[in-house]
Amino acid sequence: MERVTGKETVKNMEHLVKLLHKEWERSGRTKAEVSIDIADKRATETRLAGEIQARQGQLETEGMDFKECMELSKENFVLLRLARKIKKAADKAERRGNAISFTVEMDKEEYKLFSTLLKVQEA
């Protein structure tokens, strides 16, 4: 087996992280559908954006080990994915004009983070 240099190790790690980011971009199988009132759209988007920014700020601080950094990065990607889904569903509902709410399909990870950040009322 060849001896790997430090430069090659860094390059390999960057490649692995890039692959992880691609994987985290994809949503899993739908596990829950959440209905959000149009009136709550702005508050929901603001809460998600604030949480994403806070987590990004944590990632940029020193002293975090690699495992913690990867876990936080994954959660951020899930939140970004969720924010995109909410925006898309809300825009579609607003184009209908008479909608009072919209439904967002979420996978297990998205629903877990969403319900943690925003208290979800079970139907």
matplotlib code that plots the C-alpha trace (Angstrom):
import matplotlib.pyplot as plt

x = [0.0, 1.2, 2.1, -0.4, 0.9, -0.8, -1.8, -3.5, -5.3, -6.7, -7.7, -9.4, -11.3, -12.5, -13.8, -15.6, -17.2, -18.3, -20.0, -21.7, -23.1, -24.5, -26.2, -27.5, -29.1, -31.5, -34.6, -35.5, -38.9, -41.8, -42.7, -44.9, -47.0, -47.2, -49.8, -48.7, -51.0, -50.2, -50.3, -47.5, -45.3, -43.1, -42.6, -41.7, -39.2, -37.7, -37.2, -35.6, -33.3, -32.2, -31.5, -29.4, -27.4, -26.9, -25.6, -23.4, -21.9, -21.2, -19.4, -17.1, -16.0, -12.8, -12.5, -15.2, -14.0, -14.5, -17.4, -19.4, -18.7, -20.0, -23.2, -23.9, -23.2, -25.6, -28.3, -27.7, -28.2, -31.4, -32.7, -31.7, -33.5, -36.6, -36.5, -36.5, -39.5, -41.5, -40.8, -41.8, -45.1, -45.9, -45.3, -47.5, -50.3, -50.0, -50.4, -53.7, -54.9, -57.6, -55.4, -55.3, -52.7, -50.2, -48.8, -45.1, -44.0, -41.0, -38.7, -37.8, -34.8, -36.7, -39.7, -37.5, -35.7, -38.9, -40.8, -37.9, -37.7, -41.4, -43.8, -46.0, -49.6, -50.3, -53.5]
y = [0.0, 3.5, 6.0, 8.9, 12.4, 15.0, 16.9, 13.8, 13.2, 16.7, 16.3, 13.0, 14.5, 17.4, 15.0, 12.9, 16.0, 17.1, 13.7, 14.0, 17.4, 15.9, 13.1, 15.5, 17.6, 14.7, 14.2, 10.8, 9.0, 11.0, 10.2, 13.1, 15.9, 19.1, 21.8, 25.4, 28.4, 31.0, 33.6, 31.6, 31.4, 34.4, 33.4, 29.8, 31.0, 33.5, 30.9, 28.5, 31.1, 32.2, 28.6, 28.0, 31.2, 30.3, 26.8, 28.2, 30.6, 27.6, 25.9, 28.9, 28.9, 27.1, 24.3, 22.0, 18.5, 16.9, 14.7, 17.6, 19.7, 17.1, 16.5, 20.3, 20.6, 17.7, 19.4, 22.6, 20.9, 19.3, 22.7, 24.2, 21.4, 22.0, 25.7, 25.2, 22.8, 25.2, 28.1, 26.1, 24.9, 28.4, 30.0, 27.5, 28.0, 31.8, 31.6, 29.8, 33.0, 31.5, 29.1, 29.5, 26.8, 24.6, 21.2, 20.2, 16.6, 15.8, 12.9, 11.7, 14.0, 17.1, 16.3, 15.7, 19.1, 20.9, 19.6, 20.4, 24.0, 24.7, 23.1, 20.9, 20.2, 16.6, 16.1]
z = [0.0, -0.9, 1.7, 1.7, 2.2, 4.3, 1.1, -0.3, 3.0, 2.9, -0.7, 0.1, 3.1, 1.0, -1.6, 1.0, 2.5, -0.9, -1.4, 2.0, 1.0, -2.2, -0.2, 2.4, -0.4, -1.2, 0.8, 2.0, 1.8, 3.1, 6.7, 7.6, 6.1, 8.0, 7.3, 7.8, 7.8, 5.2, 8.1, 9.8, 6.7, 7.5, 11.1, 10.1, 7.4, 9.9, 12.6, 10.1, 8.7, 12.2, 13.2, 10.1, 10.7, 14.4, 13.5, 10.7, 13.3, 15.6, 12.7, 12.2, 15.8, 16.9, 19.3, 17.7, 16.9, 13.4, 14.5, 16.0, 13.0, 10.6, 12.7, 12.8, 9.1, 8.3, 10.4, 8.5, 5.2, 6.4, 7.5, 4.2, 2.4, 4.6, 4.1, 0.3, 0.5, 2.7, 0.3, -2.7, -1.1, 0.2, -3.2, -4.9, -2.3, -2.7, -6.4, -5.9, -4.1, -1.9, 0.1, 3.9, 4.5, 2.6, 3.2, 3.3, 2.9, 5.2, 5.7, 9.1, 9.6, 8.4, 10.6, 13.6, 13.3, 12.3, 15.3, 17.6, 16.4, 16.0, 18.3, 16.0, 16.8, 16.0, 14.0]

ax = plt.figure().add_subplot(projection="3d")
ax.plot(x, y, z, "-o")
ax.set_aspect("equal")
plt.show()
